[in-house]
Each structure stands twice: as structure tokens, then as C-alpha cells.
Amino acid sequence: MLVAGADQGVVAVLLGDNPATLVLGLGRRYPEARLERGDADFDALVDAALAVVTDPATPFGLPLDPHGTEFEHRVWAGLREIPAGTTVAYSDVARRIGAVDSRDVAQACASNPLAVLVPCHRVVRKDGTLGGYRWGVARKRALLAREAVAGRTS
């Protein structure tokens, strides 16, 4: 997991198996960004993001600053309202935010730079199948399974 922040808040949480690939992906999204070693405040931010991955019911109260279009921000705000341990269809998200096309919602999910903090993994196809996931369907399945277990134990 790679966590990136700026003065305004967390700009990215990227998932993957190769740290170098994560750094390259961050550089493509934020070409003007400069990588710096984090301080104690940044370490606390990373710990808070990890806590959400570990326990999906953990609230993340720190500011987020994902860069995206106005529509993407509407979708991402809608995604943050989906409770841990539940899933909704792309078409349901579209309806909730007043959008017409669920494919636009799917594209906004694919553009989400804040894995887990903006829980696009909780959005599935209308028939209940998982569909795609920017960080891999196996990872989406694992995140949903973790949330299902956490929901049974809390």
C-alpha cells in the first residue's frame, strides 16, 4: 500500500504487489509531485489508513484531497456512504447521485485514487457479480471477505 498526502489531505492510497509500480503510478497521476520522507504526522496518517484496511468499520476522519472531476467527486462522496460489509450496484450509485449512466459511475470508480478510503470495492454489477477493480478482482474479493468477517464479529 502506498499512501500519498499533500497539505490539503490524503491524495492517494494505492494498492499493489510491487512498490516500484505503485510509485510509478503515483508519478503518472501527479507528475509535479515530489516524494519526501514522511514525518510523525504523516506516519499517523499512514497508520490511520492502515487501520481502515485492517478494520473496515474504522472511521477515517482525516481530510481527503483526491484530484478528479466534479462528477468523480460526486461518485466518490456517494461511495463513502456505503457501509462496510455491504455492496451496491453501479446503477444504484448512479441513481443515488442523480446520474444517468452506470458506466460513468464505473469509470469514476476506476479513476478512484483512494483505495479503501473511498470504497469502490463495495460496488458490484447489478447481478451481484464483482465486476472489475482497479487493483484486481482478487483483491476486491479479499476486501469484501474481510468486511464480511468484520461485520460478523463486531
Residue pairs with C-beta under 8 A, 6 or more apart in sequence:
1 13
1 14
1 15
1 22
1 49
1 50
1 53
1 115
2 12
2 13
2 14
2 16
2 19
2 22
2 23
2 26
3 10
3 12
3 13
3 45
3 46
3 49
4 10
4 11
4 12
4 13
4 14
4 26
4 30
4 33
5 11
5 42
5 45
5 65
6 65
8 63
8 65
9 62
9 63
9 64
9 65
10 45
10 49
10 62
10 63
10 64
10 65
10 66
10 114
10 117
11 30
11 65
11 66
11 67
11 113
12 26
12 29
12 30
12 66
12 113
12 114
13 49
13 113
13 114
13 115
13 116
13 117
14 22
14 25
14 26
14 113
14 115
14 135
15 22
15 115
15 116
15 135
15 139
16 22
16 25
16 135
23 35
26 33
27 33
29 67
29 113
30 67
38 45
38 46
45 62
48 60
48 61
48 62
49 60
49 116
49 117
51 58
51 60
52 58
52 60
52 116
52 117
53 116
55 150
56 84
56 85
56 116
56 119
56 143
56 146
56 147
56 150
57 84
57 85
57 150
57 151
57 154
60 117
64 114
64 117
64 118
66 72
66 73
66 76
66 112
66 113
66 114
66 118
67 113
68 76
68 108
68 111
68 113
71 99
71 104
71 108
72 108
72 111
72 112
74 97
74 99
75 93
75 97
75 99
75 104
75 105
75 108
75 109
76 108
76 112
76 114
76 118
77 97
78 93
78 96
78 97
79 93
79 109
79 112
79 118
79 119
79 120
79 122
79 123
80 117
80 118
80 119
81 96
82 88
82 119
82 122
82 123
84 119
84 122
84 147
84 150
84 151
85 147
85 148
85 150
85 151
86 122
87 122
87 123
87 124
87 128
87 144
88 122
88 123
88 124
89 102
89 123
89 124
89 125
89 126
90 102
90 103
90 105
90 106
90 109
90 123
90 124
90 125
90 126
90 131
91 102
91 105
91 126
93 99
93 102
93 105
93 123
94 100
94 101
94 102
94 104
94 105
97 105
99 105
102 126
105 123
106 123
106 131
106 132
109 120
109 123
109 134
110 120
110 132
110 134
112 118
112 120
112 134
115 121
115 134
115 135
116 143
120 133
120 134
121 133
121 139
121 140
121 143
121 144
122 144
122 147
123 131
124 130
124 131
125 131
130 137
130 140
130 141
130 144
131 137
133 139
133 140
